Amino acid sequence: MKKHVWCLLGFCFFLGACETESEAWMPDEKPDDFNFSLHFGYGAQNELNTFEDTFTKDLIEDGQVTTEMVLTDEEMERIYTNMREADVLGVSDNTEGSTCSDPHHSYQLVLQADGEEFRDSWNTSCETEATTRWESFMDFLVSDIIEPRPEYQALPEPTGGYD
């Protein structure tokens, strides 16, 4: 019985010691210099850019439109926490898998935090645990942060669609 208890404790210690890439690089608390530029969607045509306080919406057949979008400190805190939990730094390393589709969402990210800069790009053409976690983050970002804002709601609706 003691052997099983020690094995269980050792396993728990091992799990606790395993950090995601984001948790290892991104501090627990949001640094003052946290900013990002995230291109997303089909062809990565939408962009939320907190460096420049802008949002660019893909209007498909009608090009793109950009508006000012200044996020609150609370929104930035929520985004940072959710981005860290989604393991943003490990997504592109884990994008191969099954359930491949086209068209698919693409991402380009420039992330600044704690004096460091991270750049990466990936797509979600194939479903993996990492891309599923990232898509949950994107649902939060779009539904809870971007779409409720009046400046987003004032933008025109896209025309056309993607095949």
Secondary structure as UniProt FT lines:
FT   HELIX           2..17
FT   HELIX           21..25
FT   TURN            32..33
FT   STRAND          35..40
FT   TURN            43..44
FT   STRAND          46..49
FT   TURN            50..53
FT   STRAND          54..58
FT   TURN            61..62
FT   STRAND          64..68
FT   HELIX           73..85
FT   TURN            86..87
FT   HELIX           88..90
FT   HELIX           92..94
FT   STRAND          105..113
FT   TURN            114..115
FT   STRAND          116..123
FT   HELIX           129..140
FT   HELIX           141..146
FT   TURN            147..148
FT   HELIX           150..153
//
